[in-house]
Amino acid sequence: MKKYTFMVIGALIVMLSFGGMAYAAGEEGGMGAGQDGSGQVMEKVDINAATVEELQSLPGMDQELAQNIIDYREANGPFGSVEELISVEGIDNEKLDALREQITVGELQETQPMEPSAPMEPEQPMGEPMPGESPSTGY
């Protein structure tokens, strides 16, 4: 009886393991974009904020191409979309397609200068009695 119990438990463990792997593969489309060989999800590289070293972590990206991206960004401002990367010297459609799932332009934030606010005036001057109160005689 114990022999069959262990066999059934073992079979259930194997089935659950395969079921979990199939579920994870279906949810992310298998081991594709955004995953490395270990199955861990990789963060996308923000091409508007990345350093040369961060850009070089992308497949097929050498130091010269990474520097071209930064030079373009400094000369023209932040990238408005991933597709704008095609304007960088050394990036063609094939290279862009290979990078597309691993890069992002991040959140473009419009910065507005803060206006100084007028100091708030107290409704009742400090030390003065409130309406309907009698003046204090001192402390």
C-alpha positions in Angstrom: 0.0 0.0 0.0 2.8 2.4 0.9 4.5 1.7 -2.4 1.4 2.8 -4.4 0.9 5.8 -2.3 4.5 7.0 -3.0 4.0 6.3 -6.7 0.8 8.3 -6.8 2.3 11.2 -4.9 5.3 11.2 -7.2 3.1 11.2 -10.3 1.1 14.1 -8.9 4.3 16.1 -8.3 5.5 15.5 -11.8 2.2 16.4 -13.3 2.0 19.6 -11.3 5.5 20.6 -12.2 4.8 20.2 -15.9 1.5 22.0 -15.6 3.1 24.9 -13.8 5.8 25.2 -16.5 3.2 25.0 -19.3 1.2 27.7 -17.6 4.2 30.0 -17.2 5.2 29.4 -20.8 1.7 30.2 -22.1 1.5 33.4 -20.0 4.8 34.9 -21.3 4.7 33.3 -24.8 7.5 30.8 -23.9 11.0 31.9 -23.4 11.0 34.9 -25.6 11.4 38.6 -25.2 12.0 39.9 -21.8 13.5 36.6 -20.5 17.0 35.3 -20.3 18.0 31.7 -20.6 17.2 31.0 -16.9 13.6 32.0 -17.4 13.9 35.2 -15.3 12.1 38.3 -16.6 14.6 41.0 -17.6 13.8 44.7 -17.3 13.7 46.7 -20.4 16.5 49.3 -21.0 15.2 52.8 -21.1 17.1 54.4 -24.0 16.3 57.9 -22.7 18.2 57.3 -19.5 20.6 54.4 -20.2 24.4 54.8 -19.9 26.8 53.3 -22.4 27.3 50.3 -20.1 23.6 49.7 -19.8 23.1 49.9 -23.6 26.0 47.5 -24.1 24.1 44.9 -22.1 21.7 44.6 -25.0 22.5 41.8 -27.5 24.5 43.0 -30.6 25.2 46.4 -29.0 28.9 47.5 -29.0 30.4 50.5 -27.4 30.3 52.6 -30.6 26.6 52.0 -31.3 25.8 52.7 -27.6 27.7 55.9 -27.8 25.9 56.8 -31.1 22.5 56.4 -29.2 23.7 58.7 -26.4 25.1 61.3 -28.8 21.8 61.3 -30.7 19.8 61.7 -27.5 22.0 64.6 -26.3 21.7 66.4 -29.7 18.0 65.8 -30.3 16.4 65.4 -26.9 14.7 62.3 -25.5 13.4 59.6 -27.9 9.6 59.9 -28.4 9.3 56.2 -29.4 11.3 53.1 -29.8 10.9 53.5 -33.6 12.8 56.8 -33.5 16.0 54.7 -32.8 16.1 54.1 -36.5 17.5 57.6 -36.9 20.6 56.7 -35.0 23.7 56.0 -37.1 24.3 52.2 -37.1 20.7 51.2 -36.4 18.8 49.6 -39.3 15.4 47.9 -39.4 16.9 44.5 -38.6 18.8 45.8 -35.5 15.7 47.7 -34.4 13.5 44.6 -34.7 16.1 42.6 -32.6 16.1 45.3 -29.8 12.4 46.3 -29.9 11.2 43.9 -27.1 14.2 44.8 -24.8 14.1 48.6 -24.9 11.6 51.3 -23.8 11.5 55.1 -23.9 10.3 55.2 -20.3 8.0 57.8 -19.1 8.4 61.2 -20.8 7.7 63.7 -18.1 6.9 67.3 -19.0 8.6 69.4 -16.3 6.8 72.6 -15.4 8.5 75.2 -13.2 6.9 75.5 -9.8 5.4 78.8 -9.1 6.1 80.1 -5.6 2.9 80.2 -3.6 1.9 83.2 -1.6 2.5 82.8 2.1 -0.7 82.0 3.9 -1.9 84.6 6.2 -3.4 83.4 9.4 -7.1 84.1 9.7 -6.6 85.4 13.2 -3.4 87.2 14.3 -1.5 85.2 16.9 -1.9 86.5 20.4 -5.2 88.2 19.7 -8.3 86.9 21.3 -10.8 85.2 19.0 -14.1 87.0 18.5 -16.3 86.4 21.5 -13.3 85.7 23.8 -12.2 88.0 26.6 -8.6 89.1 26.5 -6.3 87.0 28.7 -4.9 88.6 31.7 -1.4 87.1 31.1 0.4 84.0 32.0 
